[in-house]
Amino acid sequence: MKSIIIANWKCNPNSLKEAKKLFSEVNKKAKAKNTDVVVCAPFVYLGLLKGKNLGAQNVCFEEKGAFTGEVSTLMLKDLGVEYVIIGHSERRKYFNENNLDINKKIKILLEAKLKPILCIGETKQEFEAHLKPEVIETQLTEALKDIKKEDVKNVIIVYEPVWAISSNGGENCSVDETMTSVVFIRKIISELYNRDTSDIVKVLYGGSVNSFNSADYIKNARVDGLLVGASSLDLEEFSLIVKSVE
Ligand code: PEP
């Protein structure tokens, strides 16, 4: 199966000039055999970045209408966007997104033939209280409610323990812990759908990935790729991460 490395630029960089430069350099330098490299940029830059595998970081749960400040699936499609991050923990935390909103967004994305990148994962408190399985199961079950087997194959799932995101070299999720979560996610998909579907769905890891740990996750955690935040803003670092997949 083809691996996928996704850059999540979050609310960066500060100017169109920097965004264009980083995007074109990533397209030239961050390459590996049998790997798709996707860049999820802020909305304002999307129409101005020319290239394949472009992603957004959010979408409106309705197709059009009176939703001030929102951006629709149709607008994103028109700009050539192919992927959209949904349910990132920062959106759940700061913008109160819940599993019902996330479910609506996944449905509208699939209808528009855009690929949702669904982020799930437990907080530190939940992890310490040994609630990880319940949290993951609820997030998956509610986010994928009423989504058909044929469609769920186009959803990319990312296990992102909230406590391991943006840790700046601090707390990392071990490869073993990641693998346990990935296996558990596939088990839930298999229960919700079937074994074949759970084998096809891509499951990625995200949380303080850098060029020192990326190969270990890819080789030993049974992931199909990585979602990379901070390290994706550093061209050299991001290129090394992409190359480490080989
Ligand atoms: C993310 O934003 O999805 C992420 C994984 O960030 P970081 O790599 O900075 O932890």
Boltz pocket constraint, residues with backbone or C-beta under 6 A from the ligand:
constraints:
  - pocket:
      binder: B
      contacts: [[A, 8], [A, 10], [A, 160], [A, 164], [A, 165], [A, 166], [A, 167], [A, 206], [A, 207], [A, 208], [A, 209], [A, 227], [A, 228], [A, 229], [A, 230], [A, 231]]
      max_distance: 6.0
